[in-house]
Amino acid sequence: MKFEKNLAFARALDKKDPLKSFRNKFLIPKVNGKSSLYFTGNSLGLQPKTAKKFINEELADWANLGVEGHLHSRRPWLYYHRFSKKALSKVVGANPSEVVAMNQLTVNLHLMLVSFYQPTSERFKIIAEQGAFPSDQYAFESQLKFHGLDPEQALVELQPRPGEHALRTPDILQAIKENEKQLALVLLSGVQYYTGQWFDVRAITKAGHDAGALVGFDLAHAVGNVPLSLHRDEVDFSIWCSYKYLNSGPGGIAGAFVHEKHAQRFDLPRFAGWWGHDEKERFQMKKGFQPMAGVDGWQLSNVPIFQSAAHLASLEIFEEAGMNNLRRKSVQLTNYLEFLLKEIDPDENHFSIITPTNSAERGCQLSLLMKQKGKKVFDRITRQGVIADWREPDAIRVAPVPLYNRFEDVWQFARIFKEALSR
Ligand SMILES: Cc1ncc(COP(=O)(O)O)c(C=O)c1O
């Protein structure tokens, strides 16, 4: 599509947008009494209007039924983890039995590493990206030390080529090949939190498997942002959080995927809890852990109902919108943002976009590396009602989210940003 830089063009795109009604399903924060220009769905997604209803229903059932709510509430708490499976499985491209909402992301990462990172004296290396989200780095470091290994020896951190910000897929595949004799696990982001790069999940998984390793992904920035096919791509395991693109609220319940091929791997070491125990026997309170088949066997604790209720409210919206429709709009919306930004600073005197230009290699987020006065510019746009994200020392991340951002929002952002640069 040929873009134009006038407001009428942006408004015309909004008018034609088949998903335009979805914005009205969300509460848009206000700044100075006006709707903000909210571009931080990559950090905390907005509240679906229905979240309150879902949570209130649980509060009412608790009030009316007390403990009986475990079995007799409208969504019995005992089985609550089942209610999100269908929608979640569509969001990540999996079978319902391969996904479960549970815990928090870093907890799930540790649980998965306990099971799927089994170093031996020959195979002990983990490949990750340099500059992975700190929580992941701490998880890798602590898991390696737990196994008595030196992170300096066992962790291979992939770096972009000098002068580049994104990793090239052939370089990733080559690094896997080079380490194949010692490689135990490849664990990358789906979408990198800082650069916004979307990795080639299928190619990386295949290369990891060809090298005799297992492959997992941290999908914090990918889930609900880009279409995924975890089952078809044969990914071994994944984890994600739900407070970003999945709009399930601060500290929202996280998720995990374990591929069907591991569903019956009861031999895998795992850190167990009663909610992963065979459901039929759970309340017999017997000794001896018998995991449930599939990812459900990795659950630890009974389900946090209020977080999960907010999650269901959001997933209902995803079911209605459909990931493919969202992706179609997302590509246009982000391409439009890129077009307007390039118009502002064609020679990259003030900033450069470090997110890949190819839309097949990114989700909705663009990361702008500021060359001068970055924080001042950020503070100015904030005062003008933009809610974006500042990353020290010099990056602004902007994420137009197809569920609730309009083309006009993108246009307004570009106008305010241009003004802030020129002052
Ligand atoms: C890529 C990535 N990994 C891990 C985390 C940590 O998540 P949590 O605090 O839910 O464990 C985040 C949080 O933003 C993240 O973006």
The ligand as an SDF file (V2000), in Angstrom:
LIG
                    3D

 16 16  0  0  0  0  0  0  0  0999 V2000
   11.1570  -11.2210   27.6120 C   0  0  0  0  0  0  0  0  0  0  0  0
   10.7570  -11.2370   29.0530 C   0  0  0  0  0  0  0  0  0  0  0  0
   11.1120  -12.2740   29.8330 N   0  0  0  0  0  0  0  0  0  0  0  0
   10.7870  -12.3110   31.1380 C   0  0  0  0  0  0  0  0  0  0  0  0
   10.0680  -11.2840   31.7320 C   0  0  0  0  0  0  0  0  0  0  0  0
    9.7550  -11.3600   33.2030 C   0  0  0  0  0  0  0  0  0  0  0  0
    8.4420  -11.6780   33.4180 O   0  0  0  0  0  0  0  0  0  0  0  0
    7.7990  -12.0280   34.8460 P   0  0  0  0  0  0  0  0  0  0  0  0
    8.0400  -10.8720   35.7660 O   0  0  0  0  0  0  0  0  0  0  0  0
    6.3620  -12.1710   34.5120 O   0  0  0  0  0  0  0  0  0  0  0  0
    8.4310  -13.2810   35.3260 O   0  0  0  0  0  0  0  0  0  0  0  0
    9.6510  -10.1930   30.9470 C   0  0  0  0  0  0  0  0  0  0  0  0
    8.8700   -9.0870   31.5430 C   0  0  0  0  0  0  0  0  0  0  0  0
    8.6110   -8.0800   30.9750 O   0  0  0  0  0  0  0  0  0  0  0  0
   10.0200  -10.1750   29.5720 C   0  0  0  0  0  0  0  0  0  0  0  0
    9.6730   -9.1470   28.7850 O   0  0  0  0  0  0  0  0  0  0  0  0
  1  2  1  0
  2  3  1  0
  2 15  2  0
  3  4  2  0
  4  5  1  0
  5  6  1  0
  5 12  2  0
  6  7  1  0
  7  8  1  0
  8  9  2  0
  8 10  1  0
  8 11  1  0
 12 13  1  0
 12 15  1  0
 13 14  2  0
 15 16  1  0
M  END
$$$$
